[in-house]
Amino acid sequence: MQIISCLSAALLVSVGRVSGQGAAVAAPVVPHWETTANAGLTATEGNSRTLLTTVGLDTKKKWDFDEAAFGISAGYGKNAHTRNTDYVKANGQYNRLLNERAFFGLNVQGEHDGTADLAYRLRVAPLAGYYLVKNETTSLEFDAGPALVHERRNDSGTPPAVTRAASHTYLGVRFGEKFEHKLSDTTKVWQTAEYIPVIKDWTEKYLINAEVGISSAITSKWGLRVVLQVNHDSNPPTGKKYTDARLIAGTDYKF
């Protein structure tokens, strides 16, 4: 009996050591940057009507109490040796979570649109926001805050056929919304919108930017996507339309 007891005790000690070693091997999940590059063809309606090439890069990362996302996209096209599409857009946002749903942060954006006579527009917008829905498959967030906007436009209306440059700096308010939902392990849909009126003249001068898209993975790296982007400017340069729409169909690659 003493021999059996000794063997049992030794076995329990060995199992405990193995379990302890197994627990030591299991390390916590380390947050990493999720980066996606995309490219495709675009059908545009508004200030330009053509087929063009677009490229983009998006990256995001989430920690326990911090979230960061950055992106850049560009498109260029010609028709009969005439440039009819020329845009670049970059944006970034940082959120600091106060609890599971509330956060404050900063949104920064820069853009250029040659066909809309926008030399550049820079925007800095501190914000406060809240997740109305936040789970493994669906998220819906709203945010708002002041926005400082500086832009330079080229008024190339004719006549006269002379380009006039004008710079403006104004204070506005930004209202943002973002929705994302996973339809399955390989397919997701998303939608974003922002409304930025000028404080002093909010009924006459404002910007509206919106996007809706769907992407589906073919492999663990490659996928297909379709994105519709709509930009509305209530006060465009002379001879330009109020709304530009881009329908982008292409592919993406995850790093």
C-alpha positions, 0 to 999 in steps of 0.5 A: 500500500505504501508503494502504491501511495508513493507512486500515486503522489509522484504521478500527481506531482508530474501531472501538475508540472506538465500542466504548469508548463502548458499554462506557461506556454500559452501567451496572451494575444498581442495586438497587431496592425491589420493592413489591406492594400486594394486596387481596381477600376472606377466608374465615376459620375459628376465632375468626371465621367470615365474609367480610371485606376485606383489604389489604396492602403488601409491599416488599423490596430486595437489595444485594450483602451486605444484604437488607431486607423489610417488610410490613403487612396488615389485615382488618376485617369485620362480621356483623349489625352486630357486629364479627367480624374486626379484625386488623393485622399488620406485620413487617420483617426485615434480613439481613446476608450473611456469604457467599453463603449464611450471614447474621445479621439482625433480625426485628421484628413487631407485631400486633393481633387484636381477635377473639382478644382480642389488644390487641397483641403486639410481638416483636424477634428477632435471628437467624442463618440459612443458605440451603440453596438459593439460585439464580435460581428457588428459595430455601430459608432457615432462621434461629433466635435469641432473641425478646423478646415483649411482649403485652397481652391482653383476657380477655373471657370470660363470666361475668363480662362484664367485660374484663380487660387483662393485659400480659406480657413473656417471652423465647422462641426463634424458629425460622424457615423460608422457601421460594420457587420460580418455576414460570415467568416469571409464576407463583411459590409461597411458604411461610413458617413460624415456631415461637416457644416460651417458654424457661421453659415451651416445652412449654405456651406457644408460637406457630406462624405459617405461610403458603402462597401462589401468585401469577400475573401477568396483566400486567406490573403486575397479578396474582392470588393465593391465600394460606392463613394459619394462626396457632396460640396454645397459650395463648389467652384464655378462650373463644377457639380455639387456631387461626385460619385465613384463606384469602385470594383476591385481586389484587395490583399491582406498583409 
